[in-house]
């Protein structure tokens, strides 16, 4: 019995030291992680709206549940478009979808950020082969996902074996389209 108590005490001390070390490491790296995330988002905005040379966050409650952030892209003081970050639920959890929309009502690009989709299936949503389908699409109507065939103007071909992820990304893009049409294009 004494041996069990002794082993339990040793294990408790080891767990306490490990927990303290993890907490300390988390505390020390939290700022750097947040800085990297902000830099990554800035770089993604630049990729989505290549014409913009400055971005300003629009801090307004748009009452859009999927929308996480909205930035207007400026070039020489003129608005050239918007980047809208959404977070729809995919197969493995939230999928961070950032959409660039120009002031002429076209999707300039779509980029996938953090996600927990299945490697080799849903994770393919990050690939250009899937994302490039959105480029140049009009925001005059919502997009829909088809499983195969030749897509029409408002259709996206799903990733084979990852229809849930394809639907999630398209829901995120449609949320951005809806926000643009209802609040930003006016």
N, C-alpha and C positions, 0 to 999 in steps of 0.2 A: 504494500500500500504506500509506504514511504517513497518507493522508487517511482510510482506513478505520479505522486504529488511533485517530486523533484523534476521529472521529465515535463510535467505540465507547466511548472514555473519557468523552466528553461525555454520552453516553446513560447510562452507568453512574453518573456523578455525579448526573444528573437523577433517575434511579430511586432512588438512595440517599437523596437529599433528600426525595423524595416518600414513600418508605417511612418515613423518620424522622418526617415530618409526620403521616402517617396513624397511626403508632404512638403518637405524643405525643397526638394528638387522641383516640384510643381510650382511652388512659390517663386523660386528663382528664375524659372523659364517662362512663366506666364506672360510677362511683358514682351519677350522676344517672339513668342508664338503669336500673340495678338498683332505685333508689328509685321510679322511675315504674312499673316492672313490679310491684313490691310494692303500690303504691297501686292500680294497676289490678286486681290480684287481690283486694285488700280490698274495693274497690267492687263487684266481681263477686260476692263472697260476700254482701254486703249485699243485692244484687238477688235472689240465689237464695234466701236465707232472710230475708225481710223482717221476720219476727217477732223475729229475734235482734238483740241490741244489743251483743254481744261475741262474739269468736271466739277459740278456743284451738286451736293446732295439736296434733294427736295425733301424737307422734313415736314410732311403733311400726312395726316391720317386719311388714307384713301378708302378705308373700309373694304379692303381686299384681303381676305384671309391668307392667301398663298404668297402675297407680295411681302418681301423682306426689306428691300431698299430700292430707291429710285434716284437716279442721277441724271441731270441734264448735261449733255455734252456741248461745249461751246468752242467756236472758232472765231477769233477776233471779236469776241463779245456777242456773236450771233449764235442762237441755238441751232445745232445741226442734227440733233437727235437725242435719244434717251437710252439709258441702260436700266433695265429692270431685272432685279434678282427675285426669283420665286423659289419656293421649296415645296413642291408637291410630293406626295407619298408614292414611292415606287414599291418594288417587290421586297427590298431589304430595308426600307426606311425612307427618310427624306432624301430627295435628289435636289441638289442646288443647281438651278437652271438660271443662267444669265442671258438676257435677250437684248440685242441692240436693235433699235427701231429709229430710222431716219425720219426727218420732218416731212418727207414726201410719202410717208405711209408704207415703207418697205422694211422688211426685216433685213438688217445688215449682216447679222451673224448670231449664232447661238453657241453658248459654251456651257459645259457641264463642270461644276466645281466638286465639292465634297459629296460623296455618296457612299452607300454600303451595298450596292448592287452586286450580284453574283459575278465573280471574275469569269471572263470568257463568254458571258451571255449579256446580262444587263450592263456590265461595265463597258461594253462596246459602245454605249451611248456617248462616251467621251470621244470616240473616234470621228475624224472628219468625214468618213464615208457615211455616217449617219447624220451628223450635224449639218453638213453642207446642204442637205435637202431643204432646210428652212431658209437658206440664203435667198434673198430677192423675193420671197413670198409677200404678197400684199396683205395688209392688215384690215382689209375691207370685210373679211369674214373669217370665222374661226377655222382652224385646221382640223383635219381628222386623220386617223391612222387607218391604213389598209394593210392587210396581211401579205398581199402579193399583187402583182400586176403593174401596170403603168399608172403612176399617180397623176391625177388632175391638178389643176392650179392650187387647190386648197387641201391636197392630200400628201401624206408622208407614209412611206413604206416602213413597216415595223421591222425591228431587228428580229431575225428568225430565232425563235425560242425565248424571246424576251418581250413579248407583247405588253406585259404589265409595265415594264420600264419605258417602252416606247410611248405608251399611253400617258405615263406620268410626265415625261418630258414635254409631250404635246399639251397636256393640261397646264403645265407651267408656262409654255409659250402662249397658250390661249389666255391665261390670266394676264400676262403682260400686254397682249393685244387689247383685251377688254379695258385694262387700265388706261392704255394709250388712247383708245377711242373715246372713252367716257370722260377722261380728266386732263389729258396732256395735249391732245391735238387741237384743242379749242383756242 
